[in-house]
């Protein structure tokens, strides 16, 4: 089923940049929340599993600060 919404290209570099910007604004616990919501949305809408990306390691590093 094709929708009229544009399809976005999502890759690891885009996600790393997005979460890098988010890390400047919020707490690490908020990053985990955003990551979880984004992971679910991308899995449902785009059939994309971002849990395999390097992003997980990056979030662990942010949590330490």
C-alpha positions as CSV (number, residue, x, y, z in Angstrom):
1,X,0.0,0.0,0.0
2,X,1.6,3.2,-1.1
3,X,1.0,6.4,0.8
4,X,1.3,10.0,-0.2
5,X,3.9,10.7,2.5
6,X,7.5,11.1,1.3
7,X,9.9,8.3,2.1
8,X,12.9,9.4,4.0
9,X,16.4,7.9,3.7
10,X,17.6,6.8,7.1
11,X,21.1,5.6,7.7
12,X,23.4,5.4,10.6
13,X,25.2,8.7,10.0
14,X,21.9,10.6,10.0
15,X,20.9,9.0,13.2
16,X,24.2,9.6,14.9
17,X,24.0,13.3,13.9
18,X,20.4,13.5,15.2
19,X,21.3,11.9,18.6
20,X,24.4,14.0,18.9
21,X,22.3,17.1,18.6
22,X,19.8,15.7,21.1
23,X,22.5,14.9,23.6
24,X,23.4,18.6,23.8
25,X,19.9,19.5,24.9
26,X,18.8,16.7,27.2
27,X,19.6,14.0,29.7
28,X,20.8,10.6,28.7
29,X,17.6,9.0,30.0
30,X,15.7,11.2,27.4
31,X,18.0,9.9,24.7
32,X,17.0,6.3,25.5
33,X,13.3,7.3,25.3
34,X,13.8,9.0,21.9
35,X,15.8,6.0,20.7
36,X,13.1,3.6,21.7
37,X,10.4,5.6,20.1
38,X,12.3,6.1,16.9
39,X,13.3,2.5,16.7
40,X,9.7,1.4,17.0
41,X,8.4,3.9,14.5
42,X,11.1,3.0,11.9
43,X,10.4,-0.7,12.4
44,X,6.7,-0.3,11.9
45,X,6.6,2.3,9.1
46,X,9.8,1.6,7.2
47,X,10.5,-2.0,8.1
48,X,13.9,-0.9,9.3
49,X,15.7,-2.3,12.3
50,X,18.1,0.3,13.7
51,X,19.1,-1.9,16.7
52,X,22.0,-3.2,14.7
53,X,23.5,0.2,14.2
54,X,26.5,1.6,16.1
55,X,24.0,4.0,17.7
56,X,23.5,1.7,20.7
57,X,27.2,2.1,21.6
58,X,27.0,5.8,21.2
59,X,24.0,6.0,23.6
60,X,25.8,4.0,26.2
61,X,28.7,6.5,26.0
62,X,26.3,9.5,26.4
63,X,24.8,7.9,29.5
64,X,28.1,8.0,31.2
65,X,28.2,11.8,31.1
